[in-house]
Amino acid sequence: MKIWNVSMECAGIAEAGGVKNVTFSLCKEFADLNHKVTLFIPVFKCNTWDLITDYSYLFNAEVNICGKKEAVTYTKGICKDGNFDVVFVNHPVFAEKEAIYTYTEHEQSLNPEFKKGNGHKDGLFIDILFQKAVCEYGRKISKSEIPDIVHCQDASTAVLPAFLVQEKCYKKTQSIVTIHNCGPAYHHEFSSIGEAAWYTGLETQLLEASLNKGRCEPFLIAANAGAELTTVSEVYAKEITNPFNVDITDGLSPIFAEKKIHITGITNGFDFERYDPKDTGASLLPFDFNPEKNELDGKFKCRKYFIQNIVNTDNFDSSGVKKYGTLECSSDYSKEIYFSYHGRITNQKGIKVLVEAIPGILQNFPNVRFVIAGQGESQLEDDIIELTKMYSGKITFMNGYNKIIARLSSAICDFIVLPSFFEPCGLEDFIAQVFGTIPIAHKTGGLNKIIDEETGFLYDHNNKEVLIAKMSEVIMIKLLKPGMITKIMKAGAATVRKDYLWKTVVQKKYLPFFKEILKKNQEKKDLGIDEKL
């Protein structure tokens, strides 16, 4: 097959959230199976180039958007780690952005209107320009290079299928859109049909059929344009097509249900070889260890290193991270019980629940410590910073993103707390389990892949009282039944490596799915059936 993967982000090239890992791994694994894979991605200021070889100029083109023509430049390289082609879309609106979706602190310092963590004011223009540029690319190349499948990652690329069906060169191409997050603030929606028409130029009939409370939705546009929809876990697919889950989908679930839009759930895989704690070159950790064999000496050495050289030092120097709070610890670095949270600091992730639960834990268990790492909503960040002041020596907050610190924050802890209100798949539970850190998670979405009391701990009813009770229960299990904790840790690490490798997911799930939809697409064309609006 010839496969185009279209994404705003990709691990090692342009990084933001979990989409980056999915994008990279899908490209790599399909390329390893000898399919012709091309990644399309914009060139932002934050792009990195270490993985790219054979970089060269291709050609220029013009894209019609918002009543005028915009010139874009296409350049090309090879991702040496994945052995797949990369087509870069170049335009000043991409190049001036320091992050992919939101403004940075530096951008705010240059312009107070660009609030750190807020989405780009020209976000819709960025989305549509990129997608139209990908569509235009097919008009510039030979017929033999046209893809069989165009795989679009999340809402920022979900309008592309509607552009493709307008072009004769893509008449044999099948579009797929993967929903990575269907929650509020992740839809990249247009405020009205008029706004959608202004940016996209699509027909009114299609836009009218894609409304959600007056807003025009990219995921609905994709479905109405004949794209297949997938999402990143089987449970999340059920949740977002459940008409009663209005809040966690911002109104989309009843529309999916009413229109009988099928969404295929395929649980994301995991790049074990990029995190393997037995290999410090892969894990980026200072010491190696093996949770599957309960060989944890290196884990506690990592803890000591993290506390002495990062948390409790004035010589801390790490790009992109601000440090708050210190950690008091005994000379035996395995004595205290450490809880981690690493990820986006947003309401979706249940950070408020965690912030409210921490005092209840620290008041009852003085031997507990918390390591929190991430960035996001300013008020939630401030709440965490306040906790580091209230409980000096008990909490540290690594505010920002640095790959090594992010991994250490999970790896040095006994448990990771994941109190998400909804979670499409979850990546931090995988990372933690591989590092021998047991997840304690709200039972929602993709976090259901954790098997309660076998590979981690799950709880219902996401509020501070329930979380305090569950964390207290786990602390007592560790104190009174350490053998049970060891068994769960070993099982969690082994399960990720055995059952969730991307190679396994692609070969057993994605490859049969791609082949099936191509077969169905061809049968419909043979019968003269066109389901697109």
C-alpha positions as CSV (number, residue, x, y, z in Angstrom):
1,M,0.0,0.0,0.0
2,K,0.9,3.6,-0.5
3,I,0.0,5.4,2.8
4,W,0.1,9.1,3.6
5,N,0.1,9.9,7.3
6,V,-1.0,13.5,7.9
7,S,-0.2,15.0,11.3
8,M,0.7,18.3,13.0
9,E,3.2,16.4,15.1
10,C,5.6,13.4,15.1
11,A,8.0,12.2,17.8
12,G,11.5,13.4,17.1
13,I,10.4,15.9,14.5
14,A,7.7,18.2,16.0
15,E,6.4,17.3,19.5
16,A,3.4,18.3,21.5
17,G,1.1,15.6,22.9
18,G,0.5,11.9,22.6
19,V,-0.3,12.2,18.9
20,K,3.4,12.5,18.2
21,N,4.1,8.9,19.3
22,V,1.2,7.4,17.4
23,T,2.2,9.2,14.2
24,F,5.9,8.1,14.4
25,S,5.0,4.5,15.3
26,L,2.4,4.1,12.6
27,C,4.8,5.4,10.0
28,K,7.7,3.3,11.2
29,E,5.8,0.0,11.5
30,F,4.1,0.2,8.1
31,A,7.4,1.1,6.5
32,D,9.0,-1.9,8.2
33,L,6.3,-4.0,6.5
34,N,7.5,-2.6,3.2
35,H,4.6,-0.3,2.6
36,K,5.4,3.1,1.0
37,V,4.8,5.6,3.8
38,T,5.0,9.3,3.6
39,L,4.5,11.7,6.5
40,F,3.1,15.2,5.9
41,I,3.9,17.7,8.6
42,P,4.3,21.5,8.8
43,V,7.6,23.2,9.6
44,F,7.2,25.0,12.9
45,K,9.9,26.9,14.8
46,C,10.0,24.0,17.3
47,N,10.8,21.4,14.6
48,T,14.0,19.4,15.2
49,W,16.1,17.8,12.5
50,D,18.3,15.2,14.0
51,L,16.2,12.3,12.6
52,I,16.1,13.8,9.0
53,T,18.5,12.9,6.3
54,D,18.6,13.6,2.5
55,Y,16.7,16.9,3.0
56,S,15.9,18.6,-0.3
57,Y,13.6,21.1,-1.9
58,L,10.7,19.8,-4.0
59,F,8.6,22.5,-5.4
60,N,6.3,25.5,-4.7
61,A,2.5,25.7,-5.0
62,E,-0.4,28.1,-4.3
63,V,-3.3,27.3,-2.1
64,N,-6.6,29.1,-2.1
65,I,-7.8,30.1,1.4
66,C,-9.8,32.9,2.8
67,G,-10.3,34.5,-0.6
68,K,-6.7,34.7,-1.6
69,K,-3.7,32.6,-2.7
70,E,-1.0,31.5,-0.3
71,A,2.3,30.3,-1.5
72,V,3.6,27.2,0.2
73,T,6.9,25.3,-0.3
74,Y,7.4,21.6,-0.1
75,T,10.6,20.1,1.1
76,K,11.5,16.4,1.6
77,G,13.6,14.2,3.8
78,I,13.9,10.7,5.2
79,C,13.3,9.8,8.8
80,K,16.3,7.6,9.5
81,D,14.9,6.1,12.6
82,G,11.7,4.9,10.9
83,N,12.9,4.7,7.3
84,F,9.9,6.6,5.9
85,D,9.6,9.7,3.7
86,V,8.7,13.0,5.2
87,V,7.2,15.9,3.2
88,F,7.5,19.2,5.0
89,V,5.0,22.0,4.3
90,N,6.6,25.4,4.6
91,H,4.9,28.7,5.2
92,P,5.6,31.7,7.4
93,V,2.5,31.1,9.6
94,F,3.9,27.8,10.7
95,A,7.5,29.0,10.9
96,E,6.8,31.8,13.4
97,K,5.1,29.4,15.9
98,E,7.3,28.3,18.9
99,A,4.9,25.4,19.7
100,I,2.4,23.5,17.6
101,Y,-0.9,24.3,19.2
102,T,-0.4,26.9,21.9
103,Y,1.6,30.0,22.7
104,T,4.7,29.8,24.8
105,E,5.8,32.0,27.7
106,H,8.4,33.6,25.4
107,E,5.7,34.5,22.9
108,Q,3.6,36.0,25.6
109,S,6.6,38.1,26.7
110,L,6.7,39.5,23.1
111,N,3.0,40.0,22.8
112,P,0.7,40.0,25.9
113,E,-2.2,39.0,23.7
114,F,-0.5,35.6,23.1
115,K,-1.3,34.0,26.5
116,K,0.9,31.1,27.4
117,G,-1.0,27.8,27.0
118,N,-3.8,29.4,24.9
119,G,-4.5,28.2,21.4
120,H,-3.1,30.2,18.5
121,K,-5.5,33.0,17.4
122,D,-4.9,31.9,13.8
123,G,-5.3,28.2,14.6
124,L,-8.1,27.6,12.0
125,F,-6.0,29.2,9.3
126,I,-3.0,27.0,10.3
127,D,-5.2,23.9,10.1
128,I,-6.8,24.6,6.8
129,L,-3.7,25.9,5.1
130,F,-1.8,22.7,6.0
131,Q,-4.7,20.4,4.9
132,K,-5.2,22.3,1.6
133,A,-1.5,22.1,1.0
134,V,-1.5,18.3,1.4
135,C,-4.4,18.1,-1.0
136,E,-2.6,20.3,-3.5
137,Y,0.5,18.1,-3.3
138,G,-1.4,15.3,-5.1
139,R,-2.1,17.6,-8.1
140,K,1.7,18.1,-8.5
141,I,2.9,14.5,-8.6
142,S,2.5,11.6,-10.9
143,K,-0.5,9.3,-10.8
144,S,1.6,6.4,-9.6
145,E,2.5,8.3,-6.4
146,I,-1.2,8.9,-5.3
147,P,-1.8,7.1,-2.1
148,D,-4.2,4.2,-1.4
149,I,-4.9,5.6,2.1
150,V,-4.6,9.0,3.6
151,H,-4.5,8.7,7.4
152,C,-5.4,11.9,9.2
153,Q,-4.4,12.4,12.9
154,D,-7.0,14.2,15.0
155,A,-9.3,17.2,14.4
156,S,-6.5,19.5,13.1
157,T,-6.4,17.3,9.9
158,A,-10.0,16.0,9.9
159,V,-11.3,18.3,7.1
160,L,-8.8,16.9,4.6
161,P,-11.0,14.0,3.4
162,A,-13.6,16.6,2.2
163,F,-10.9,18.3,0.1
164,L,-9.6,15.0,-1.3
165,V,-13.0,14.0,-2.6
166,Q,-13.2,17.1,-4.7
167,E,-10.0,16.1,-6.7
168,K,-10.1,13.5,-9.4
169,C,-6.6,12.4,-8.7
170,Y,-7.8,11.0,-5.3
171,K,-10.8,9.1,-6.6
172,K,-9.3,5.7,-5.6
173,T,-8.0,7.0,-2.2
174,Q,-9.6,6.1,1.1
175,S,-9.4,8.5,4.0
176,I,-9.2,7.6,7.6
177,V,-9.4,10.0,10.5
178,T,-8.3,8.9,14.0
179,I,-9.9,10.8,16.9
180,H,-7.2,11.1,19.6
181,N,-9.4,13.3,21.8
182,C,-13.1,14.1,21.5
183,G,-13.3,16.2,24.6
184,P,-14.0,20.0,24.9
185,A,-11.3,22.2,23.4
186,Y,-10.0,19.5,21.1
187,H,-12.5,19.7,18.2
188,H,-10.9,22.6,16.2
189,E,-14.4,23.4,15.3
190,F,-15.7,26.4,13.3
191,S,-18.0,28.8,15.2
192,S,-20.6,28.8,12.3
193,I,-21.3,27.6,8.8
194,G,-20.2,31.0,7.5
195,E,-16.8,30.7,9.2
196,A,-16.3,27.2,8.0
197,A,-17.2,28.2,4.4
198,W,-14.8,31.2,4.6
199,Y,-11.8,29.0,5.6
200,T,-12.6,25.8,3.7
201,G,-14.7,26.8,0.6
202,L,-16.7,23.6,1.1
203,E,-20.3,23.3,0.0
204,T,-23.1,24.4,2.3
205,Q,-24.8,21.0,2.2
206,L,-21.8,19.3,3.7
207,L,-21.3,22.0,6.3
208,E,-25.0,21.9,7.3
209,A,-24.8,18.2,7.8
210,S,-21.8,18.7,10.1
211,L,-23.3,20.9,12.8
212,N,-23.1,20.5,16.6
213,K,-25.0,23.3,18.4
214,G,-24.4,25.7,15.5
215,R,-20.7,24.9,15.3
216,C,-19.2,23.1,12.3
217,E,-17.3,20.0,13.4
218,P,-14.2,18.6,11.5
219,F,-14.9,15.0,12.7
220,L,-18.5,15.3,11.3
221,I,-17.2,16.8,8.0
222,A,-14.8,13.8,7.7
223,A,-17.6,11.3,8.3
224,N,-19.9,13.0,5.9
225,A,-17.1,13.1,3.3
226,G,-16.9,9.3,3.4
227,A,-13.9,9.0,5.7
228,E,-13.6,6.0,8.1
229,L,-13.3,7.1,11.7
230,T,-11.2,5.4,14.3
231,T,-10.2,6.2,17.8
232,V,-7.4,5.1,20.1
233,S,-9.0,2.5,22.3
234,E,-12.0,0.1,22.1
235,V,-13.6,1.5,25.3
236,Y,-13.2,5.1,24.2
237,A,-15.0,4.2,20.9
238,K,-17.9,3.0,22.9
239,E,-17.9,6.1,25.2
240,I,-17.9,8.6,22.4
241,T,-20.7,6.9,20.5
242,N,-22.8,6.7,23.7
243,P,-25.5,9.4,23.3
244,F,-25.5,10.1,27.1
245,N,-21.8,11.1,27.1
246,V,-22.6,14.7,26.0
247,D,-20.2,16.4,28.4
248,I,-17.0,14.5,27.7
249,T,-17.6,14.9,23.9
250,D,-18.9,18.4,24.0
251,G,-22.1,17.3,22.3
252,L,-20.7,15.0,19.6
253,S,-21.7,11.6,21.1
254,P,-25.4,11.9,20.5
255,I,-24.8,13.1,17.0
256,F,-22.5,10.1,16.3
257,A,-25.2,7.9,17.7
258,E,-28.1,9.5,15.8
259,K,-26.3,9.4,12.5
260,K,-25.1,5.9,13.2
261,I,-21.5,6.9,12.5
262,H,-19.3,3.9,13.2
263,I,-16.0,4.5,15.0
264,T,-13.5,1.7,15.2
265,G,-11.5,1.5,18.4
266,I,-7.9,0.4,18.1
267,T,-5.9,0.7,21.3
268,N,-2.6,2.5,20.8
269,G,0.6,0.5,21.0
270,F,3.8,1.4,22.8
271,D,7.4,1.9,21.6
272,F,9.0,-0.3,24.3
273,E,12.4,-0.1,22.6
274,R,12.5,3.7,23.1
275,Y,11.9,3.4,26.9
276,D,13.5,0.0,27.8
277,P,14.8,0.6,31.4
278,K,17.5,-2.1,30.8
279,D,19.1,0.2,28.2
280,T,20.0,3.7,29.4
281,G,20.7,4.8,25.8
282,A,17.0,4.2,25.1
283,S,15.4,5.2,28.4
284,L,17.6,8.3,28.9
285,L,17.8,7.3,32.6
286,P,21.1,7.5,34.4
287,F,20.9,3.9,35.6
288,D,19.5,0.7,34.2
289,F,17.1,-1.7,36.0
290,N,14.6,-4.5,35.2
291,P,11.1,-4.4,36.8
292,E,10.0,-7.6,35.2
293,K,12.7,-9.4,37.3
294,N,12.3,-7.2,40.3
295,E,15.8,-5.9,39.8
296,L,15.3,-2.4,41.1
297,D,18.6,-1.2,42.4
298,G,19.0,1.1,39.4
299,K,15.5,2.5,40.0
300,F,16.5,3.7,43.4
301,K,19.8,5.0,42.1
302,C,17.7,7.0,39.6
303,R,15.7,8.3,42.5
304,K,18.8,9.4,44.4
305,Y,20.2,11.1,41.3
306,F,16.9,12.9,40.6
307,I,16.6,14.2,44.2
308,Q,20.3,15.2,44.6
309,N,21.1,16.5,41.1
310,I,17.7,18.0,40.0
311,V,15.3,18.6,42.8
312,N,17.5,19.6,45.8
313,T,20.1,21.6,44.0
314,D,20.6,25.3,43.1
315,N,22.6,24.2,40.1
316,F,19.6,23.0,38.3
317,D,19.8,23.7,34.6
318,S,17.2,22.2,32.3
319,S,15.8,23.9,29.3
320,G,12.0,24.3,29.3
321,V,11.4,23.5,33.0
322,K,10.9,25.6,36.1
323,K,11.4,23.8,39.5
324,Y,9.2,24.3,42.6
325,G,9.6,22.6,45.9
326,T,12.2,20.2,47.4
327,L,12.1,16.7,48.7
328,E,13.2,15.5,52.1
329,C,14.4,11.9,52.2
330,S,16.2,9.5,54.3
331,S,19.6,8.0,53.4
332,D,17.7,4.9,52.3
333,Y,16.1,6.1,49.1
334,S,13.6,3.2,49.1
335,K,12.1,4.1,52.5
336,E,9.7,6.8,51.4
337,I,6.7,6.1,49.2
338,Y,6.7,8.2,46.0
339,F,3.7,9.2,43.9
340,S,4.0,10.7,40.5
341,Y,1.9,12.6,38.0
342,H,3.3,13.4,34.6
343,G,1.3,14.9,31.8
344,R,-0.7,17.9,30.7
345,I,-1.9,20.1,33.6
346,T,-5.5,20.4,32.5
347,N,-9.0,19.9,33.9
348,Q,-9.5,16.8,31.7
349,K,-6.6,15.1,33.5
350,G,-8.3,15.5,36.8
351,I,-5.6,17.7,38.3
352,K,-8.0,19.5,40.5
353,V,-9.0,16.2,42.1
354,L,-5.3,15.3,42.7
355,V,-4.5,18.7,44.1
356,E,-7.5,18.4,46.5
357,A,-6.5,14.9,47.5
358,I,-2.8,15.5,48.3
359,P,-3.3,17.3,51.6
360,G,-5.5,14.4,52.9
361,I,-2.7,11.9,52.1
362,L,0.2,14.0,53.5
363,Q,-1.6,14.6,56.7
364,N,-2.1,10.9,57.3
365,F,1.1,9.5,55.8
366,P,4.2,11.7,56.5
367,N,6.4,9.3,54.6
368,V,4.7,10.0,51.3
369,R,6.3,12.2,48.6
370,F,4.8,13.7,45.4
371,V,6.6,14.4,42.1
372,I,4.5,16.4,39.6
373,A,5.7,17.2,36.1
374,G,4.0,18.9,33.2
375,Q,2.5,22.2,32.0
376,G,-0.9,23.6,31.0
377,E,-3.6,25.7,32.5
378,S,-2.2,28.6,34.6
379,Q,-4.6,28.4,37.5
380,L,-3.9,24.7,38.0
381,E,-0.2,25.3,37.8
382,D,-0.6,27.9,40.5
383,D,-2.5,25.5,42.7
384,I,0.3,23.0,42.5
385,I,2.9,25.7,43.2
386,E,0.9,26.6,46.3
387,L,1.0,23.0,47.5
388,T,4.8,23.0,47.2
389,K,4.9,25.9,49.6
390,M,2.3,24.5,52.0
391,Y,4.1,21.1,52.2
392,S,7.8,21.9,52.0
393,G,9.9,18.9,51.4
394,K,7.0,16.7,50.4
395,I,6.2,17.9,46.9
396,T,8.2,18.9,43.9
397,F,6.7,20.4,40.7
398,M,8.7,20.3,37.4
399,N,6.7,22.9,35.5
400,G,7.4,22.6,31.7
401,Y,8.7,19.8,29.5
402,N,12.1,18.2,29.2
403,K,12.2,14.6,28.0
404,I,14.8,13.4,30.5
405,I,13.0,15.0,33.5
406,A,9.7,13.7,32.3
407,R,10.9,10.2,32.2
408,L,12.7,10.5,35.6
409,S,9.6,11.8,37.2
410,S,7.8,8.6,36.4
411,A,10.7,6.2,36.7
412,I,11.8,7.1,40.3
413,C,8.3,6.7,41.8
414,D,6.4,3.7,43.2
415,F,3.1,4.8,41.8
416,I,1.7,7.2,39.2
417,V,-1.7,8.8,39.8
418,L,-3.9,9.2,36.7
419,P,-7.2,10.9,37.8
420,S,-8.4,11.8,34.3
421,F,-12.1,12.6,33.9
422,F,-11.9,11.0,30.5
423,E,-8.9,9.4,28.7
424,P,-9.0,8.3,25.1
425,C,-6.1,5.8,25.4
426,G,-3.4,6.8,27.9
427,L,0.3,6.7,27.4
428,E,1.6,7.7,30.8
429,D,0.3,4.4,32.3
430,F,2.3,2.5,29.7
431,I,5.5,4.5,30.4
432,A,5.1,4.1,34.1
433,Q,4.5,0.4,34.0
434,V,7.6,-0.2,31.9
435,F,9.6,1.7,34.5
436,G,8.1,-0.4,37.3
437,T,5.8,2.4,38.5
438,I,2.3,1.1,39.2
439,P,-0.7,3.2,37.9
440,I,-3.6,4.2,40.1
441,A,-6.2,5.4,37.6
442,H,-9.8,6.5,37.3
443,K,-11.6,3.8,35.4
444,T,-12.4,5.6,32.2
445,G,-11.6,5.2,28.5
446,G,-8.3,3.7,27.5
447,L,-7.2,3.5,31.2
448,N,-9.5,0.4,31.3
449,K,-6.6,-1.5,29.8
450,I,-5.2,-1.5,33.3
451,I,-6.3,-4.7,35.1
452,D,-7.3,-3.8,38.6
453,E,-5.1,-5.4,41.2
454,E,-3.2,-7.3,38.5
455,T,-1.3,-4.6,36.5
456,G,-2.4,-1.6,38.5
457,F,-5.3,-0.1,40.5
458,L,-8.5,1.4,39.2
459,Y,-11.2,3.4,41.0
460,D,-14.7,4.7,40.2
461,H,-16.3,8.1,41.0
462,N,-13.6,10.6,40.4
463,N,-13.6,12.9,43.4
464,K,-11.1,13.7,46.2
465,E,-12.7,11.5,48.8
466,V,-12.5,8.4,46.6
467,L,-9.0,9.1,45.4
468,I,-7.8,9.6,49.0
469,A,-9.4,6.3,49.9
470,K,-7.8,4.5,47.0
471,M,-4.3,5.9,47.5
472,S,-4.6,5.2,51.2
473,E,-5.5,1.6,50.4
474,V,-2.6,1.2,48.1
475,I,-0.2,2.7,50.7
476,M,-1.3,0.2,53.2
477,I,-1.0,-2.7,50.7
478,K,2.6,-1.6,50.1
479,L,3.3,-1.4,53.8
480,L,1.6,-4.7,54.8
481,K,1.6,-6.8,51.6
482,P,4.8,-5.7,49.7
483,G,4.7,-9.0,47.8
484,M,1.4,-8.1,46.2
485,I,2.9,-4.8,45.0
486,T,5.9,-6.6,43.5
487,K,3.7,-9.0,41.7
488,I,1.6,-6.2,40.2
489,M,4.7,-4.2,39.2
490,K,6.2,-7.2,37.4
491,A,2.9,-8.1,35.7
492,G,2.3,-4.5,34.5
493,A,5.8,-4.2,33.0
494,A,5.5,-7.6,31.3
495,T,2.0,-7.0,29.9
496,V,3.0,-3.8,28.1
497,R,6.0,-5.5,26.5
498,K,4.2,-8.6,25.5
499,D,0.7,-7.3,24.4
500,Y,1.0,-3.7,23.4
501,L,4.1,-3.3,21.1
502,W,3.3,-1.1,18.1
503,K,4.5,-3.9,15.8
504,T,1.8,-6.2,17.3
505,V,-0.9,-3.5,17.1
506,V,-0.1,-2.7,13.5
507,Q,0.1,-6.3,12.3
508,K,-3.0,-7.5,14.2
509,K,-5.2,-4.5,14.1
510,Y,-4.3,-1.7,11.7
511,L,-3.1,-3.8,8.8
512,P,-6.3,-5.9,8.6
513,F,-8.4,-2.8,9.1
514,F,-6.7,-0.9,6.3
515,K,-7.0,-3.9,3.9
516,E,-10.7,-4.3,4.8
517,I,-11.7,-0.7,4.2
518,L,-9.8,-0.7,0.9
519,K,-11.7,-3.8,-0.1
520,K,-15.0,-2.2,0.9
521,N,-14.1,1.0,-0.9
522,Q,-13.4,-0.9,-4.1
523,E,-16.6,-2.9,-3.9
524,K,-18.6,0.3,-3.5
525,K,-16.9,1.9,-6.5
526,D,-17.5,-1.2,-8.6
527,L,-21.2,-0.9,-7.7
528,G,-21.3,2.8,-8.4
529,I,-22.1,3.6,-4.7
530,D,-21.0,7.0,-3.4
531,E,-21.8,7.7,0.2
532,K,-20.2,11.1,0.3
533,L,-22.3,14.2,0.6
